């Protein structure tokens, strides 16, 4: 079997998932077991993986599944705790004081607050936190998930305090070899790494300015009574204002401070600017927009998570400030757990897992329940119960509601994530083949030649679509992108930056991210519907980034230290 045939075969699981979920509108709980079996068969028969490695990869995926379910459970539990404490009612009333316009609420809650949560914790947490919060504010469940998925774009490369760059890029390319090359020219790894970080921040900043507007336009077009593009576009001035308020400090932080804080700083500055402006009606159109009456919503819009004002009847009202305190504490705890070394070491010290599963080198999995966002969310829940003076029965009801919601997500992820791990671990096989993701990327690169830079972000997105992670996509494909840049004689740093940006955009359509967000609002079974609606912003991000790449490489002639070394 030749390389092209093998590469096309590697695409089969992705194509099959797309056909079943998007084309046939099959529920993920039915589609993903089929895709898992097909992936395992391809690994065994075409890639000549051992049965032990396929099984070890599956077990590794199950360990990761537990980690993700822990995060989802924490997000749902916090929401349900606020439901029973009266906090959600307070938050809803507070938003009516900022603006009753749902477009403004989406920009503030999803874009700005969501970007902060992404910067602090990453790993799908923003959608898991923002989607149920938007449902609590009166958004249809499907609209909340679609909007929540669009958060998974600009802030993602610097999510989890820069993990996709610090871990993904640094671990994904041959750092030792590059350091040696750079030293020969009088440069350092740190200079090269900071160049990549700066280019990631600048590209995201340019493309990300329009994301708040696209988010609102998609929401209004698909979930408005009139299904109107115009009603979404009428908030363009305010949406662009919110975009600029985020991306300018975001870019400056990326260029001047490094990869840890751009998303958090951009969001904090953006919130400080945009919320007061929204209260004053700055740039907000007079035609306040809302969803149609909830009684007219189609069934596919509605999830099983219902939060009604009368859920807390008879309780003393909570102030808007006290309603928001749990989310403020969540942000503080998440940041503290990532940047205060003694605290991080204490939280990560409690871990359990399995190294070299079934004797397979490099196939390992571990769970850090206190350090994962799920553990932080549980801490916030306990503090909230004290601050909001909840009764034991109310906290018990919150746990009960959350446990019921989590069961559906578990079944889908049991198949989705092991499928991903088989793909990623397929590089160790009896036929000495590259892994399936690298084979797919090589086919794309060989097919397009000199215009490859335009498609480089799409390769990164492909990796994220498979893995549901910017970090994992960078680990899988950064070295490949680096090598393609050297073959083409163009900037290696910029090509790696394009990988990171594209991988961030790919999170908007990553299957298990959609499943995770859907689970938080009780909307499992409609993942294909969500992906169809987030394809448009994903394509915008990849096309815009690809065009920037072509201009940077072939018009501006962007260079880097490695390109300037003799022999390059």
Secondary structure, 3 states (H helix, E strand, C coil): CCHHHHHHHHHHHHHHHHHHHHHCCCCHHHHHHHHHHHHHHHHHHHCCCCHHHHHHHHHHHHHHHHHHHHHHHHHHHHHHHHHHHCHHHHHHHHHHHHCCCHHHHHHHHHHHHHHHHHHHCCCCHHHHHHHHHHHHCCCCHHHHHHHHHHCCCCCHHHHHHHHHHHHHHHHHCCHHHHHHHHHHCCCCHHHHHHHHHHHHHHHHHHHHCCHHHHHHHHHHHHHCCCCCHHHHHCCHHHHHHHHHHHHHHHHHHHHHCCCCCHHHHHHHHHHHHHHHHHHCCCCCCCCCCCCCCHHHCCHHHCCCCCCCHHHHCCCCCCCHHHHHHHHHHHHHHHHHHHHCHHHHHHHHHCCEEECCHHHCCCCCEEECCCCCHHHHHHHHHHHHHHHCCCCHHHHHHHHHHHHHHHHHHHHHHHHHHHHHHHHHHHHCCCCCCCCHHHHHHHHHHHHHHHHHHHHHHHHHHHHHHHHCCHHHHHHHHHHHHHHHHHHHCCCHHHHHHHHHHHHHHHCCCCHHHHHHHHHHCCCCCCHHHHHHHHHHHHHHHHHHHHHHHHHHHHHHCCCCHHHHCCCC
